[in-house]
Amino acid sequence: MSPSQRPVIISTLKQMKDPGERISMLAAYDFTMATLLEQDVVDVLLVGYSLGTVVQGHSTTIPVTLGEMTYHGTMVARVAKEKETGTHIFFRGG
C-alpha cells in the first residue's frame, strides 16, 4: 500500500512490519527536501544528527546541538502531513 493511501503513523508502521511489508525511510533536513519526499516517495521522513556532516559541513556529528535538531525537525514536520517524522537525537554520556 502506498503512503498516499493512508497516513503513516507509529501504529501504521507496526501493521506494515508484522506481515513483513517493506518500510521506506529517508533523511530530510529542511523544508525543500521534505516537500519533495512528501510526494509519495517514502513512508517515513527522518531527521538525524548526520545533518552535521551532510548539511553543516562538519567532519563529525558531534557539534550538532539539540537546538539545531529541533530547528530542522520542525521544518520537516511542518511539511509532513501524512507521514511519521522522527528526529534522531544522540546523547553522549560523560
C-alpha positions as CSV (number, residue, x, y, z in Angstrom):
1,M,0.0,0.0,0.0
2,S,1.5,3.4,-1.0
3,P,1.8,6.2,1.5
4,S,-0.8,8.2,-0.3
5,Q,-3.5,5.7,0.7
6,R,-3.2,6.2,4.4
7,P,-1.5,8.4,7.0
8,V,1.7,6.8,8.2
9,I,1.9,6.8,12.0
10,I,3.5,4.5,14.5
11,S,0.6,2.1,14.5
12,T,0.7,2.0,10.7
13,L,4.4,1.1,10.8
14,K,3.7,-1.8,13.2
15,Q,0.9,-3.0,10.8
16,M,3.4,-2.8,7.9
17,K,6.2,-4.6,9.9
18,D,4.1,-7.6,11.1
19,P,3.5,-9.1,7.7
20,G,7.0,-8.1,6.5
21,E,5.9,-5.2,4.3
22,R,8.9,-3.0,3.4
23,I,9.1,0.4,5.1
24,S,10.9,3.1,3.3
25,M,12.7,5.9,5.2
26,L,14.9,8.8,4.0
27,A,16.5,11.7,5.7
28,A,15.1,15.2,5.1
29,Y,16.9,18.1,6.8
30,D,14.9,21.0,5.5
31,F,11.5,22.2,4.2
32,T,12.5,21.8,0.5
33,M,13.7,18.2,0.8
34,A,10.7,17.2,2.9
35,T,8.4,18.7,0.3
36,L,10.0,16.6,-2.4
37,L,9.9,13.4,-0.3
38,E,6.3,14.1,0.9
39,Q,5.1,13.3,-2.6
40,D,4.7,9.5,-2.1
41,V,8.4,8.8,-2.3
42,V,8.9,7.3,1.2
43,D,6.8,6.2,4.2
44,V,8.8,8.0,6.9
45,L,10.9,11.2,7.0
46,L,13.9,11.1,9.3
47,V,16.0,14.0,10.7
48,G,19.2,12.7,12.1
49,Y,22.3,14.3,13.7
50,S,24.1,13.4,10.4
51,L,22.9,16.8,9.3
52,G,26.1,18.0,11.0
53,T,28.2,16.4,8.1
54,V,25.6,16.5,5.3
55,V,24.2,20.0,5.8
56,Q,26.6,21.9,8.0
57,G,29.8,20.6,6.6
58,H,31.4,19.4,9.8
59,S,33.8,16.4,9.8
60,T,31.8,14.8,12.6
61,T,28.2,14.9,14.0
62,I,29.4,16.0,17.5
63,P,28.9,19.8,17.0
64,V,25.2,19.4,16.3
65,T,23.2,20.9,19.1
66,L,19.7,20.0,20.4
67,G,18.5,23.4,19.3
68,E,19.7,22.6,15.7
69,M,18.0,19.2,15.8
70,T,14.8,20.9,16.9
71,Y,15.0,23.5,14.2
72,H,15.5,21.0,11.4
73,G,12.9,18.6,12.8
74,T,10.3,21.4,13.0
75,M,10.9,22.3,9.3
76,V,10.4,18.7,8.2
77,A,7.4,18.2,10.4
78,R,5.8,21.3,9.0
79,V,5.6,19.6,5.6
80,A,4.9,16.0,6.6
81,K,1.1,16.0,6.9
82,E,0.6,12.3,6.2
83,K,3.9,10.8,7.3
84,E,5.6,9.9,10.5
85,T,8.6,12.1,11.2
86,G,11.4,11.2,13.5
87,T,14.2,13.3,14.9
88,H,17.1,11.2,16.0
89,I,19.0,12.7,18.8
90,F,22.1,11.1,20.2
91,F,23.3,12.0,23.7
92,R,26.9,11.2,24.6
93,G,27.4,10.1,28.2
94,G,30.0,12.0,30.1
